[in-house]
Amino acid sequence: MKQLTNNIMMIRPANFGFNEETAANNAFQSHEKVENKILLKDIAKQEFDNMVNILRSSGINVLVIEDTNTPEKPDAVFPNNWISLHENGVLITYPMFAENRRIERREEIIEKITEQFTITNRYSFEFYENDAEEPLFLEGTGSMIFDRAHGFVYACISQRTDATLIDKFNVLMGTQSCVFKAVDRNGLEIYHTNVMMALGEDFVVICLESIKDAESKKQLLKLFEKTGKEVIEITMTQMESFAGNMLEVKNKSNKRYLCMSQTAYDALKQDQIDKLSARTHLLPIPIPNIEKFGGGSVRCMMAEIFLPEK
């Protein structure tokens, strides 16, 4: 299995805004009052369009699908939480913590994907969100970081990332998992693994400071060594600037790019930039308002497509 793809799906937001429901356990969202909601929607579209242009001008194939105006979906710009698209033709949809994010799973999006790519099997985990007594959540590649080449899944457990569902994913996909706990500077669970860790072809960017358990840390480092990943450690402060929310992709000429926000890039120190630049090409993209009010960054906006092309 290959680790990198040059096919990305992105959802152009119709009604981007601050989502009260996700703010319950996403410490990365700014609670600053939005003075002009209509202006914010327009700014988000501009940031989105600019990001697509940057990716395409780098030779990365971006499938853009328009969000619908109704019902309003403030987080539609972050599709990686509800869908994953795999090299063996498998499409999986996931259970979401926030009720108003569940409507992001639109059949029209999957139909658009099938125009260009082949889906051979489709699985749904979403019924777990409907259990009245004990709903369970697993938010796609927000919750799980895939080492596709070695068949590993990395995940920090939180309210939005359930260990039982990771076990079920492993059975379905023939993977193994390494689960651990990670907390922010206030001791609160980090809601998604992909804000504290990014896995490239031969490196990993990770906030080890957020993992308090020494045994978990040791196990992770052992796995990284075994799978040939250079560890590039980031601090808690850098993680808060979305420096863990990166995604490595390749273009049609197989040139590697590490996509990140401008905020994340600006937070990196020169030695970290040098280490990363020795392995891949850094591609900083400015999305300050999407980051600030959405609480997610560049990686969250990109759903990788590994499906076979038609």
Beta strands, then each sheet from edge to edge (+ up, - down):
strand 1: 7-12
strand 2: 61-66
strand 3: 83-85
strand 4: 90-93
strand 5: 121-124
strand 6: 145-147
strand 7: 152-156
strand 8: 176-180
strand 9: 197-199
strand 10: 203-206
strand 11: 230-233
strand 12: 247-250
strand 13: 256-261
strand 14: 281-285
strand 15: 303-304
sheet 1: 2+ 1+ 15-
sheet 2: 3+ 4- 5-
sheet 3: 6+ 7- 8-
sheet 4: 9+ 10- 11-
sheet 5: 12+ 13- 14-
end
